[in-house]
């Protein structure tokens, strides 16, 4: 397995906000598009015939002043689903690994690693926020994508 450079990974990512700021040495930063809060229990079974999504409430970002282009989500302790702006287009023979950006981890939040084995149009991650909470601005870089050529 070979790890790709950020310049190579960028070819697998759609809907980049700013390629120059998102491209790193061995990864691409992924950004927050929307945040929903988990409100109700979902259901998961073996075959999928009884699968049900848990209830979610869409959170609206708030602008701190009217001149701001983008608003902020002020998240308290809990779990949230973050949909990322970017899509990931993985050809056969490649794997993607979505990791939490070090800046969210160092501010008391994280999400599990997500292994991608094919194209994902709408990447979503479960964000867990600690007791202190965290403020996230629209389009903030919250995850990183690494890609690997297998074989």
Secondary structure, 3 states (H helix, E strand, C coil): CEECCHHHHHHHEECCCCHHHHECCCCEEEEEEEEEEECCCCECCCCCCCCECCCEEEECCECCCCCCCCCEEEECCEEEEEEECCEECCCCCEEEEEEECHHHHCCCEEECCEEECCCECCCEEEEEECCCCEEEECCCEEEEEEEEECC
